[in-house]
Amino acid sequence: MNNDSCIPDSSAPCTGLGYPVYVVNASSADDIKVAVDFARENNIRVNVKASGHDYLKRYMVGQYEFHDRFKPEGCSTTINTTAVTAGAGSYVSDIYHQLNLRNQTVVDGMGKEVTMGGYLTGGGHSPLSHVYGLGADQVYEIETVTPTGEIVKANECQNADLFWAVRGGGGGTFGVLTKVTVRTFPASPIALYDFKLQAAPNSTVYWDIMGHLLAQLPDLSAANVSAFTYLYPNITPSESGGPVASFEGVFALPEPTSSSSLEDLLTPIWRYVNETYPNQTVTQAKSTVYPNLYSLFLDFADDSAAGVDKVVGSWLLPPDTLTDDAFTDALISFLGNSGGRLYMVSGRGVWNAQPRGGSDAVNPAWRKALVHADWTPLNTTQQAAAEDGVNKVQTEALRQLVPESGAYLNEHRHIGMNRTFSELSGDPTMRDYCRSRSLLIRMMCSGVMFVLGVKDGK
């Protein structure tokens, strides 16, 4: 994911191939317009860099405007909800902090260095997305610099095709996003239950437990629970010398009716595990009720170090897949020896989302999915083998199980996915992207922006 660009860590893989010929440190839409005009006039392609989970914290700050209600430019109606307008390069951590001062929150990510622009243009899942929808579904208006050098605002009333495409259709494809206005919500308590389990590595016991546990996710979702689960069938923990099969599930329940509401939902699952497999597992659990999402974020936000080389694969899984007899075998192939993550971040809020203008460009597979399966190889010494495996072996196992589904744009490897736009538009999961074809062609004709997924002008 970091493309092996050189970073301050001298032990990290490093190559100069990722460095651009020109770099523009833009601090306003006018700066970006000058840069885009220069690129277009000199036949230079533009690659938009927000943070890229950037630990040097290069972004625009202090550009917040808070709204008790919001009237999009060119619209005759006012949207009667609270909202915030922020710079597209604003960090998740800063937005959460600013909204917390007003006892509000927003559908956003769990990585401190994620920025609004890239998050929203890829879709954007959250511990609250099963309630309110994806991040892209919350957008009321955007400001962007187009490849032709225009600074425009897009919403349901003006530049509607651009407004549709930017929300989930891919970052840096249709222009350079400068500002976004998104819906905000009242902050409220959220219960969290962190459960850890260890068993013998790659054992039948481990896989039987995983099959049973994951089959319970649809019922938990119906009870308004989201979950971030981490499965590693053969890993050596830092605190011990021998390999184990490891599972961690971080379950969240917004607005619990009592301090034990979430624990009461999960207790039958762990009781089943302990009674069915006595003395064959080691478990640990911790239950907490946080006053709001921001306080949870401060405890669980991604603090991993920069310089980690990753190859990511993704597939979106509908609820009935988790109870399919073939699911466990596909999961074993998907996880391989390195393990992976299954995030239950969809649900009724995503399925029934009503984005402004009637729809957006989010992959339609999200509207039927419950779980986002995310596979990240830990062994990076053989990059070519990892890239080949993530697409042709690991992700392919789930693709074969649910061929009509799709991937999460923000966390998926594009290698091996070179299909023409004609092929993509014939795919049932990509049908809504047909709407963006004329817009894509117009953007491509500018010769400025990179467009993934389009080949030979088709």
N, C-alpha and C positions, 0 to 999 in steps of 0.2 A: 504494500500500500504506500510506503514512503518512497518507492522507486529507487532506493539505495542512494539518494542524494547525500552528499557529505554533511555531517552534523558534528557538533563539538565532541561527541563521544568517539575517542580514537579507536576503540575496539569494535565499533559498528561497521558493517559493510559500507563501502564508499565507492562511488563513481561520479565523475563529473558530467555524465550524460544527461542528468536531470536538470542541469542549469540552463536557464534561458539566455538568449542573446541579449535581450533588453529586459529591464525590470522597471516598473513604474510604481512608486510608492504614492498611491493616490489617497487623498484625504477628503475629497468632495466629488460630487457628480460632475462638476465642471472639469476637474482633473482627469476623470475617467473618460469624458468626452474627448478631450485633447488626445489622450492615449489611443482611443479607439480610432479616431480620425487619422492619426499618424500611421497606425497599423494598416488601415484600409488603403490609404494612399500609397503605402510602400509595400503592399502585398505581404504582410506579416500576419501570421495567425496569433490570436490572443488566447491565452490560457488563464482563466480567472482563479486567483488564489485568495481564499478567505483565510481560515486558520489552518486547515488540514490537521486539526488537533495540534495546533502550533504552540509549543511551549515557550517560545520567545514572545508570545502575546502581542502580535502585530495586528491591530484592529482599530476601528474607529469607536471612540467612547463618548459618552455624554450626550448622545443624540436621542434622547427619549422625550416623547410627548404622550401624556396620559389623557385618556378620554372617558368621560362618563357615558357618552354616546358618540357615535361616529357617523358622519355623512360623507360617503365617498365622493370624490371630485366628479362633477358631471351628473350626479344622481339627484333625483328630486326627493328621495326618501332618506330617512335617517335610521340607522341601525341602533336599536335601543338596548345595547349591551356595553359594558366597559371594554376598552381596548387600549393597546399601546402601540405607538409608532416608534420603531427602533432602526438604527443603522443595520444594514444587512451583515456587516462584519462584527456585530455585537456578540459577545460571549454569552453562553447559557448562564454561567455563574453570575454574571453581572445583571442579566435580566431578572433572574430569580431574586437576587438581592434587592434590586430596585422595586420590584413588585411586592416583595415581602414587607417593605416599609409602608405599603398601602394596604396590607392584608389581602393581597391578591396573588394569583398564580397564573400559569400559562401552560399549555401543552408544549413541552420542550424536552430535550434529551437529558442524559445522565452523565455526559462527559463534559468536564469544565471548559475544555477548549473547543467544543462544538460551537459554531456560529449559526445565526439565524438563516443566512442565505442558503448555505449548502444543505442545512437540515430540512428546510421547508421545500426546496426545489426537488428533493429526492422523495418526499413523502413525510417522514419524520414520525417515529413511534415514541411512546412515553409510558410511564407507569399510569398515566391518566387517559391514554388514548382509547382504552376499552370503554371508557365512560363518555368522552367528548369527541372522539374521532382522532384522526392523524393530525400532525402539525399543519400539513397543507390544507386541511379542511377548515382551519381557523382563520385563514387569510382574508382580510377585507379589502386590501389595496396594496399595490406595490409601485415603487418607483424604480425605473431601470434605464440604463443607457443602451440603446439598440445598436446593432452592428453598423447602422447607417449614421450613427453619431447623434441621434435624437435623445433628449432626456424626456421621458414620457411617464405618465402615471397610468396604470391599468387597473381596472376593476370591472364589475359586472355591467357598468354603463358605458364605458369607453375602453377601446383597445381590448375588447372582451376575449378575442382569440389568444392574445398574448397573456392575459390574465389566467385563462384556462390552462395554457401550456406550461407556464412557469410553476404552477402548483403541482409538483410531482413529476413534471416532464424532464427534469434533469438540470443541474446547475451548470451555468456557463454555456448553455446551448442557444438561448434566445436573446442573450445580452448580458450586461453586467448589472446585477441587482444592487441597488444603493439603499433603499429603504423598504420596510415592510410594516404594514399595520395588521395586527392580529387580535383576535378576541382574547380577553382575559376573564378569569373566574374568581369568585370569592375563595380565599384560602380556607381549608378545612382540615380536620384531623385525618390521619391516615395510619392504619395499623400495619405492622410489618412482622412477618414470622420468617426467621432465617433458620433453615434446617439443613444439617450436614449429615452425610452417611458415608461410611466406608465398608467395603466388603473385599473378598478375595478378588484379585485382578482378573478381569475377563471371565468371571465365573458365571455359571448358570444362575446362581442365587442373585447376583447383581442384575443380570438382564431380566430375570423374572420380576424383580422389584421395580426396575425401570419401566417395564411394560405395564405393570399394574398402576404405578404412580402416574404415568403420562396419560393413561386411559381415564384418570379422574379429572383431568384438566377441563374438559367441557362442562362438567357439573360445577367445578369451582368458578369457571367464567360466568356461568348462569347466576352464581351467588355474588357477582361483581368483583371477583378477585383477578388480579393480574399476577404474572410470575416471571421471574428471570431464573432459569435453571441452567446448571453447568454440569456436564457429564464427561468424566474422564475415566475410561474403562481400565487404563493401565498407566498409572502415574506414581512417581516417587515423591511423597510429600517432603518438604524441607525439614520437618521436625522428626522424621523417622528414616530408617535406612532401607526398608523394603518397599516394593511396589504394592499398590492397592488400587482398587476400583473406587472412584470417588464421585459423589454427587453432592451438589449444593443447590437448594431451592430457596430463592428469596421471594416470598409471596407478599402481596400488598392488597389492602382492602381500604378504599377511600370511605370516609364517613362511617366508621364502625358504630354499631348501636351500643356496644359495651367494650370494655378493655379486653375481654376474652373472645370477642366475636370471631376473629380470624382463627385463633387457636382452636376454638370449638369446631370449626369447619375442617381443620386439618388433622385433629386428633384421631379420628377413625382410620385414616390412612396409615399413620405411624403405628397404631395399635395392630392393624392387620400385618404390617411388616414384622413387628416384634413377636407376634403370636405364631406367624407362619414360618419364620426363620429365626428361631431362638438361638442366641449365642453365635450367630453368623454375621452379625453386623455391629458396627460401632456408630452410635448416633449422638448428635448434639443439637440442641435447639435453643433459640432465644426469641422471645416475643417482646415487642415494643410498640407503643402507640406514640406517634409523633404529632406535634401540634399542627404541622402543615407539611407540604411537600418539600419546601425549602430546607427545613431541618433534617428531613430524611436525606435529601440531596447532599447536605454537608457531611453526612456519615458514609454515604455509599457512592458518591461521585468517583469516577475513574481517575485514580492518581498514578497510573502506571507510567513508567519512565519513557521518554522519547527514544527513538532509534530502534524500535522493534520492527523487524521485517515480517510482514504478514501477507498471506495469500488467502483471500476470503471467498467462501462460497455461500450461497443463500438459496432457500426454497421456502415458499409459503404453504402451510399445511392447513387444510380445512378440518373442522372438528371431527368428522367421521373417520378421517385418516388415522387418528390416534387410537381408535378402537379396532382398526382393521387387523385381521390375523397376520397380514404380511408386513405390518409396520415395524415390528421388532427387528426382523431380518434386514429391512431397509435401513433402519436406524444404526444397526451394527456396522453396515457397510459405509454409511454416511460418516460416522464418528471415526472409524479406523482406529489406529493406535493413539492418535493425538487428542481425540475428544472434540467436543464442540458445545454449542449453546442452543437452547431452545427457549425463545422468549414468547410467553403468552401475553402479547401486547395488542392483540386485536380483540374483537368481540362486538357486542351490540352497538357500541358507539361508533365503530368503524363501519360496520355493516349498514347502519342506518344513517350515516352521516349525510348532512344536507349542506354542502359547501355553497357559498354565494355564487349566483349564476346558474345553479342547478347541478353542476358537476365540475370536476377538475381532472387533471391528467395523471393522477395516481394510478399505478398498475391495478387494473380491475380485479386481479387475484386477491388483493387485500380485502375486497368486499365480501369474500367468502372464506377467507383464512381465519384461523384462530392463533396459530403459532408461526413465528418466524424462526426457522432453523438456520443457524449460522455456524459455519465450520472454518476454523483457523488452524492450519498446520503449525506445530511448534518447532519442527525440524526445518530450518531454513538453509541448510548447507547445500541442498540440491534444489535450487530454485526452479529449474526447468521441470524437474520431476514433480515438484509440488504444484506448479501451475497446471501441469497436465492432469495430475491426480484429482485436484479439486474440482475440475470440470467434468472429466470423463469417468471418474470412479465415485468419489464421495457425493457430490451434488447429483450426479446422474442416478444414484440409487433412489433418491427421493423424487427426481424428475420422472423416473419410470413408474413410481408408485402413484404419482398424481401429475400426469403429463399435461393436464389442462390448467395447472396452476402457473406460478411465475416466481420471480425473485424480487427481493427488496433492493431498489436501485442504489440506495446509499451504502449497502454492505454486500456487494456482489462483485466478483471478478469478471471482467468483460472478455478475457482471453478465451478463444474457442467459440465465441458467440457471434462470429462474423456472418450475419444473415442480412440479405437485402431488405430494404424497407418494404418491398412487395411481399416478401415472405413474412415479415413481421406483421403487416397489416392483415394477412390472412389467418394469423394465429388468433384463436378465440380470446386468449388472455390479453391480447394487444389491440383488440378491435377499436377501443376508444382512441388509440393513437393515430388512427386514420384521419381523425379530425385535424391533427397537427401537421398533416403532410404539406399543405400549401404554405403554412407558416415556416416549416422546416426548410422548404425549398427557397423561400425568400431569404431566410437567414443564411443559408449556404451560399447563395449567389453573392452575398456580400464579401465572401472570401476571408472573413475575419474570425468567426467562431469555429471551434472544434465541435463536431457532431458525432457521437458514438452511435453505432447501430445502423448507420447509413453507409452504403457501399456503392461506388461507381455512379454516384448521383441518383441512385434509386432509393 
